[in-house]
């Protein structure tokens, strides 16, 4: 993992984190892991979400938990997979809710970079994972780093929309000032919980209404064809 791969605007915002003991331990852990294991996403894509969405352009934070852990799936954006890869169930449920909410057809791919380029920071709480072992990089330091990202977004003068799906994401509420920002909560879109409060939550129209209310451009949720 190379800090230089993080865009300069984010390096400046997060500079204090790189000097912390936890971050040094995280770097050491990842260097060792990559020598011994297959790690996803590839090293050059660990910070892809930050590359696509500069700090000043973040208007929405969509928070995931853990990267996909099979080959060719994850590429550094939460919930997103490369073109040509079968849609994971959680992502299919997101698309089904999108169809029910704003009437868009379900895309034939799950490559969500167009959302990121419109100001949606698509951040996982943990940015790496060992192949085929979900949550294998949990509690290694990434959570402290991404909590610092959330804290920096909370400090923005311009309102941010924080989208928290599932109990894990909702633990981040303590980092967000609800008086200054919009918080959208629902169940997680996974097959285990989607029917218990994700379907029917209308996050896409709610996000766009919140953006419009503060004079910002709405997100075009329609994915380009691949």
GIKAJO-V637397 format. One record per backbone hydrogen bond with DSSP energy under -1.0 kcal/mol. NH is the residue of the N-H (numbers start at 0). CO is the residue of the C=O. If there is no record, write none. Layout:
NH CO
NH CO
This chain:
4 1
5 2
10 6
11 7
12 8
13 9
16 13
19 16
23 19
24 20
25 21
26 22
27 23
28 24
29 25
30 26
31 27
32 28
33 29
35 31
36 32
39 128
44 41
45 42
47 44
50 46
51 47
52 48
56 53
57 54
58 118
59 118
60 160
61 120
62 162
63 122
72 69
77 121
79 76
80 109
81 72
84 81
91 87
92 88
93 89
94 90
95 91
96 92
97 93
98 94
99 95
100 96
101 97
102 98
114 111
115 111
116 112
117 114
118 115
119 114
120 59
122 61
122 120
124 63
125 64
128 39
130 37
131 68
132 129
135 132
137 134
144 140
145 141
146 142
147 143
148 144
149 145
150 146
151 147
152 148
153 149
154 150
155 152
160 58
161 181
162 60
163 183
165 185
169 165
171 168
172 169
174 171
175 172
179 176
180 176
181 159
183 161
185 163
192 189
193 189
195 192
197 193
198 193
200 197
205 201
206 202
207 203
208 204
209 205
210 206
211 207
212 208
214 211
215 210
220 218
